[in-house]
């Protein structure tokens, strides 16, 4: 009994210290990121490229939101990636003379649908600045300051701001962003850890061409992250920036979350043995979080140590609300999201088939 108590107290103390350390790292790291100045202007032509596949009910809002922020010489290119719904007609309904709509009928072998759609948009674009924006992203703030940051950086993305309407989305997103800040923090753009997020991703045109465009990541299931990594490897300046200029929607169910996370992790999944080890640690953290109050009552853990653990683990996870617009209950369910994350990582390491928007992804998709 005493040995078990000692072991459990020690594990909780170590985890508490680690989480508190990451609270400090996250606050300091996020404060280091640039923030666009509200009154800045761009002064260059912007080409907004929106790849879309079966985005009926979302694409119209995305187009309307960015059009309000564009000047008369800017342009929007909506690339409909063989949608089977009314994506094309909905986009057309919200467009004006600044819009170009492109319909993908065929895609070369070896390309994922999104990479090909982004590349087609680039080929038809004329702007000095390229903004790649997801069809479920809504622009809520002024974009001039973001464009102005490209005078200093080659490429940048906003620290993701995700709107969750379901508890599944909120719980998974809180767990995912918490893990992301530890493994691939937004403020660490060193080789091997650099990445970008495609929901609201900005490039100087010349830098995008120098990195090889989407053609260089044509078969990647996480083309946005890989473009950022390639740019850092070539010595370019890439960064995330803070703010709430754009907001995206995400998954709506636990099943969709599993598919999404498996796709994301497939690009950098560890080997199966390591995935199982890390997965078991994540499951242990999730389970002990729920069991700690019980173990304290039963005398298996010290009440003060148990309290400090819960404060540190939920304190760190609560930082995710700067990135996630979700109900507070999502924080309580985040350990379930962590378990799903571990399962998705193991599935990805074992080469599980990746499906996204009705397609099985791979070299030939």
C-alpha positions as CSV (number, residue, x, y, z in Angstrom):
1,X,0.0,0.0,0.0
2,X,2.7,2.5,1.0
3,X,4.8,1.6,-2.1
4,X,1.8,2.3,-4.4
5,X,1.0,5.5,-2.6
6,X,4.6,6.7,-3.0
7,X,4.7,5.8,-6.7
8,X,1.4,7.5,-7.5
9,X,2.4,10.6,-5.5
10,X,5.7,10.7,-7.3
11,X,4.0,10.4,-10.8
12,X,1.5,13.1,-10.0
13,X,4.2,15.4,-8.7
14,X,6.4,14.9,-11.8
15,X,3.4,15.5,-14.1
16,X,2.4,18.6,-12.1
17,X,5.8,20.1,-12.4
18,X,5.9,19.4,-16.1
19,X,2.5,21.0,-16.7
20,X,3.3,24.1,-14.7
21,X,6.6,24.4,-16.7
22,X,4.5,24.3,-19.9
23,X,2.1,26.9,-18.6
24,X,5.1,29.3,-18.3
25,X,6.5,28.2,-21.7
26,X,3.2,28.7,-23.4
27,X,2.5,32.2,-22.0
28,X,6.1,33.3,-22.8
29,X,6.0,31.7,-26.2
30,X,2.7,33.2,-27.3
31,X,3.7,36.6,-26.1
32,X,6.8,36.5,-28.3
33,X,4.7,36.1,-31.5
34,X,4.0,39.1,-33.7
35,X,0.6,40.8,-33.6
36,X,-0.6,42.6,-36.7
37,X,-1.1,46.4,-36.2
38,X,-4.7,47.4,-36.6
39,X,-4.2,50.5,-38.7
40,X,-1.5,49.0,-41.1
41,X,-2.2,48.7,-44.8
42,X,-0.9,46.3,-47.4
43,X,0.0,48.4,-50.4
44,X,0.3,45.2,-52.6
45,X,-2.1,43.2,-54.6
46,X,-3.6,40.3,-52.7
47,X,-4.7,37.0,-54.3
48,X,-7.0,35.0,-52.0
49,X,-7.1,31.3,-53.0
50,X,-9.9,29.2,-51.5
51,X,-9.8,25.4,-52.2
52,X,-13.3,24.0,-51.6
53,X,-14.8,20.5,-51.8
54,X,-18.3,19.9,-50.7
55,X,-18.5,23.1,-48.7
56,X,-22.1,24.1,-49.2
57,X,-23.3,26.2,-46.3
58,X,-19.8,27.4,-45.6
59,X,-18.2,28.7,-48.8
60,X,-20.6,31.6,-49.2
61,X,-19.8,33.0,-45.7
62,X,-16.1,32.6,-46.3
63,X,-16.2,34.5,-49.6
64,X,-18.4,37.2,-48.2
65,X,-16.2,37.7,-45.1
66,X,-12.9,38.2,-47.1
67,X,-14.5,40.3,-49.8
68,X,-15.3,43.0,-47.3
69,X,-11.6,43.3,-46.5
70,X,-10.2,43.4,-50.0
71,X,-9.4,46.4,-52.2
72,X,-10.6,46.9,-55.8
73,X,-7.4,45.5,-57.3
74,X,-7.3,42.4,-55.1
75,X,-8.8,39.1,-56.3
76,X,-10.4,35.9,-55.0
77,X,-9.9,32.5,-56.7
78,X,-12.3,29.8,-55.5
79,X,-11.2,26.4,-56.7
80,X,-14.1,23.9,-56.6
81,X,-12.4,20.5,-56.2
82,X,-15.0,18.3,-57.9
83,X,-17.8,19.0,-55.3
84,X,-20.9,16.9,-55.5
85,X,-23.1,19.6,-53.8
86,X,-23.9,23.2,-54.5
87,X,-20.4,24.6,-53.5
88,X,-19.9,26.2,-56.9
89,X,-23.2,27.9,-57.2
90,X,-23.1,29.2,-53.6
91,X,-19.7,30.7,-54.2
92,X,-20.9,32.3,-57.4
93,X,-23.9,33.8,-55.6
94,X,-21.5,35.6,-53.2
95,X,-18.9,36.7,-55.7
96,X,-18.4,40.0,-57.6
97,X,-16.1,41.1,-60.4
98,X,-13.0,40.4,-58.2
99,X,-13.8,36.7,-58.1
100,X,-12.6,33.9,-60.4
101,X,-14.3,30.5,-60.0
102,X,-12.3,27.4,-61.2
103,X,-13.8,24.0,-61.4
104,X,-11.5,21.0,-61.1
105,X,-12.5,18.2,-63.5
106,X,-9.4,16.2,-63.5
107,X,-6.4,15.9,-61.2
108,X,-3.0,14.6,-62.1
109,X,-1.8,11.4,-60.5
110,X,0.2,11.8,-57.4
111,X,-1.5,15.0,-56.2
112,X,-3.9,15.3,-53.2
113,X,-7.0,17.2,-54.0
114,X,-6.3,20.2,-51.8
115,X,-2.7,20.6,-53.0
116,X,-3.8,20.5,-56.7
117,X,-6.6,23.0,-56.0
118,X,-4.2,25.4,-54.2
119,X,-1.7,25.0,-57.1
120,X,-4.4,25.8,-59.7
121,X,-5.4,28.9,-57.8
122,X,-1.8,30.0,-57.7
123,X,-1.4,29.5,-61.5
124,X,-4.4,31.7,-62.2
125,X,-3.4,34.4,-59.6
126,X,-1.8,37.7,-60.2
127,X,-1.1,39.0,-56.7
128,X,2.2,39.8,-55.0
129,X,0.7,38.4,-51.8
130,X,-1.0,35.0,-51.7
131,X,-3.5,34.2,-49.0
132,X,-4.6,30.5,-48.8
133,X,-7.8,30.3,-46.9
134,X,-10.0,27.3,-46.0
135,X,-13.6,27.3,-47.1
136,X,-14.8,27.1,-43.5
137,X,-12.8,30.1,-42.4
138,X,-14.5,33.4,-41.7
139,X,-12.6,36.7,-41.6
140,X,-13.6,38.9,-38.7
141,X,-10.9,41.5,-38.5
142,X,-8.8,43.8,-40.7
143,X,-6.2,42.0,-42.8
144,X,-3.9,45.0,-43.6
145,X,-1.7,44.4,-40.6
146,X,-1.2,40.8,-41.5
147,X,-0.2,41.7,-45.0
148,X,2.2,44.3,-43.6
149,X,4.0,41.6,-41.6
150,X,5.1,40.0,-44.9
151,X,7.6,42.9,-45.2
152,X,9.5,41.0,-42.5
153,X,8.5,37.4,-43.0
154,X,8.3,35.1,-46.0
155,X,5.2,33.3,-44.8
156,X,2.9,33.3,-41.8
157,X,-0.2,31.8,-40.3
158,X,-2.5,32.9,-37.6
159,X,-2.4,30.9,-34.4
160,X,-5.5,28.8,-35.2
161,X,-8.8,30.1,-33.8
162,X,-11.4,27.4,-34.0
163,X,-15.1,27.7,-33.4
164,X,-16.5,24.5,-31.9
165,X,-20.3,24.0,-31.8
166,X,-20.2,20.5,-30.3
167,X,-18.7,19.1,-27.2
168,X,-16.8,16.5,-29.3
169,X,-15.1,19.3,-31.2
170,X,-14.3,21.3,-28.1
171,X,-13.0,18.4,-26.1
172,X,-10.7,17.1,-28.9
173,X,-9.5,20.6,-29.9
174,X,-8.6,21.4,-26.3
175,X,-6.6,18.2,-26.0
176,X,-5.1,18.6,-29.5
177,X,-3.9,22.2,-29.0
178,X,-2.5,21.4,-25.6
179,X,-0.4,18.6,-27.1
180,X,0.5,20.8,-30.1
181,X,2.0,23.5,-27.9
182,X,4.3,20.8,-26.4
183,X,5.3,19.0,-29.5
184,X,5.2,21.7,-32.2
185,X,4.9,25.0,-30.5
186,X,3.9,28.0,-32.6
187,X,6.9,30.0,-31.5
188,X,9.5,27.4,-32.4
189,X,10.3,27.6,-36.1
190,X,13.6,25.8,-36.1
191,X,14.3,23.1,-38.6
192,X,12.2,20.0,-38.0
193,X,9.6,21.7,-35.9
194,X,8.5,24.6,-38.2
195,X,5.0,24.4,-39.7
196,X,2.1,26.5,-40.9
197,X,-1.6,26.2,-40.8
198,X,-3.5,26.3,-44.0
199,X,-6.8,27.8,-42.7
200,X,-5.3,31.3,-42.9
201,X,-1.9,31.1,-44.5
202,X,-0.1,34.0,-46.1
203,X,2.9,34.0,-48.5
204,X,5.0,36.4,-50.4
205,X,4.6,35.2,-54.0
206,X,8.3,35.1,-54.6
207,X,8.9,33.1,-51.4
208,X,6.1,30.6,-52.3
209,X,7.7,30.1,-55.6
210,X,11.1,29.7,-54.1
211,X,9.9,27.0,-51.7
212,X,8.5,25.0,-54.7
213,X,4.8,25.9,-54.4
214,X,2.3,23.2,-53.6
215,X,3.9,21.1,-56.2
216,X,6.7,20.4,-53.7
217,X,4.2,18.9,-51.3
218,X,1.7,17.6,-53.9
219,X,1.1,14.2,-52.2
220,X,1.2,15.3,-48.6
221,X,-1.9,14.9,-46.4
222,X,-0.7,18.0,-44.4
223,X,0.6,20.2,-47.2
224,X,0.3,23.4,-45.2
225,X,2.5,22.1,-42.4
226,X,5.0,20.7,-44.9
227,X,5.3,23.9,-46.8
228,X,6.2,25.7,-43.6
229,X,8.8,23.1,-42.7
230,X,10.4,23.3,-46.2
231,X,10.5,27.1,-46.0
232,X,12.4,26.9,-42.6
233,X,14.8,24.4,-44.1
234,X,15.6,26.8,-46.9
235,X,16.3,29.6,-44.4
236,X,13.2,31.5,-44.9
237,X,11.5,33.4,-42.1
238,X,8.2,31.9,-41.1
239,X,6.0,32.5,-38.1
240,X,2.6,32.3,-36.5
241,X,1.0,35.5,-35.4
242,X,-1.5,36.1,-32.6
243,X,-5.0,37.7,-33.0
244,X,-8.5,36.8,-33.9
245,X,-8.7,38.1,-37.4
246,X,-9.9,34.7,-38.8
247,X,-11.9,32.0,-37.3
248,X,-12.5,28.4,-38.6
249,X,-14.9,25.7,-37.9
250,X,-13.7,22.1,-37.4
251,X,-15.0,18.7,-36.7
252,X,-18.5,18.0,-35.4
253,X,-18.3,14.4,-34.0
254,X,-16.0,12.0,-32.3
255,X,-15.8,9.9,-35.5
256,X,-14.9,12.8,-37.7
257,X,-12.3,13.7,-35.1
258,X,-10.7,10.3,-35.3
259,X,-10.5,10.6,-39.1
260,X,-9.1,14.1,-39.0
261,X,-6.4,13.4,-36.4
262,X,-5.3,10.2,-38.1
263,X,-4.8,12.2,-41.3
264,X,-2.9,15.0,-39.5
265,X,-0.7,12.5,-37.6
266,X,0.0,10.3,-40.6
267,X,2.6,12.8,-41.9
268,X,4.8,12.6,-38.7
269,X,3.6,9.6,-36.8
270,X,6.3,7.8,-34.8
271,X,7.2,4.1,-35.3
272,X,4.5,1.7,-34.0
273,X,6.5,0.8,-30.8
274,X,7.1,4.4,-29.9
275,X,3.5,5.3,-30.8
276,X,2.2,2.6,-28.4
277,X,4.5,3.8,-25.6
278,X,3.5,7.5,-26.0
279,X,-0.1,6.4,-26.5
280,X,-0.1,4.5,-23.2
281,X,1.4,7.5,-21.4
282,X,-1.3,9.8,-22.8
283,X,-4.0,7.3,-21.8
284,X,-2.5,7.1,-18.3
285,X,-2.6,10.9,-18.0
286,X,-6.2,11.0,-19.2
287,X,-7.3,8.2,-16.8
288,X,-5.4,9.5,-13.7
289,X,-7.0,12.9,-14.3
290,X,-10.4,11.5,-13.7
291,X,-9.3,9.0,-11.0
292,X,-7.2,11.4,-8.9
293,X,-10.1,12.6,-6.7
294,X,-11.1,9.0,-6.0
295,X,-7.5,8.0,-5.2
296,X,-7.2,10.9,-2.8
297,X,-10.3,9.9,-1.0
298,X,-9.2,6.3,-0.8
299,X,-5.8,7.3,0.5
300,X,-3.7,6.2,-2.5
301,X,-2.6,9.8,-3.2
302,X,-1.9,12.8,-1.0
303,X,-4.8,15.2,-1.2
304,X,-2.5,18.2,-1.6
305,X,-0.5,16.5,-4.4
306,X,-3.7,15.5,-6.1
307,X,-5.1,19.0,-5.9
308,X,-1.9,20.5,-7.4
309,X,-2.0,17.9,-10.2
310,X,-5.6,18.8,-11.2
311,X,-4.8,22.6,-11.0
312,X,-1.7,22.1,-13.2
313,X,-3.3,19.8,-15.8
314,X,-6.5,21.8,-16.2
315,X,-4.6,25.1,-15.9
316,X,-2.4,24.2,-18.8
317,X,-5.3,22.9,-20.8
318,X,-7.3,26.1,-20.2
319,X,-4.8,28.0,-22.3
320,X,-6.4,26.4,-25.3
321,X,-9.4,28.7,-24.9
322,X,-7.2,31.4,-26.5
323,X,-7.3,29.1,-29.6
324,X,-10.7,27.4,-29.2
325,X,-14.2,29.0,-28.9
326,X,-15.9,26.2,-27.1
327,X,-18.2,25.5,-24.1
328,X,-16.5,25.3,-20.7
329,X,-17.6,21.7,-20.4
330,X,-15.1,20.9,-23.1
331,X,-12.3,21.3,-20.6
332,X,-13.7,18.6,-18.4
333,X,-14.0,16.3,-21.3
334,X,-10.6,17.0,-22.7
335,X,-9.1,13.8,-21.2
336,X,-11.4,11.9,-23.5
337,X,-10.1,13.9,-26.4
338,X,-6.6,12.9,-25.3
339,X,-7.5,9.2,-25.4
340,X,-8.9,9.7,-28.9
341,X,-5.6,11.4,-29.9
342,X,-3.6,8.5,-28.6
343,X,-5.7,6.0,-30.6
344,X,-5.4,8.2,-33.8
345,X,-1.6,8.4,-33.4
346,X,-1.3,4.6,-33.0
347,X,-3.6,4.1,-36.1
348,X,-1.5,6.5,-38.1
349,X,1.7,4.7,-37.1
350,X,0.3,1.4,-38.2
351,X,-0.5,2.9,-41.7
352,X,-4.3,3.1,-41.3
353,X,-6.1,4.2,-44.5
354,X,-6.7,8.0,-44.5
355,X,-10.1,9.2,-45.6
356,X,-11.0,12.9,-46.0
357,X,-14.1,14.5,-47.5
358,X,-15.1,11.2,-49.2
359,X,-11.7,10.4,-50.6
360,X,-9.1,7.9,-49.5
361,X,-5.8,9.8,-49.4
362,X,-2.6,8.5,-50.8
363,X,-0.3,9.0,-53.7
364,X,-3.1,8.5,-56.1
365,X,-5.9,9.4,-53.8
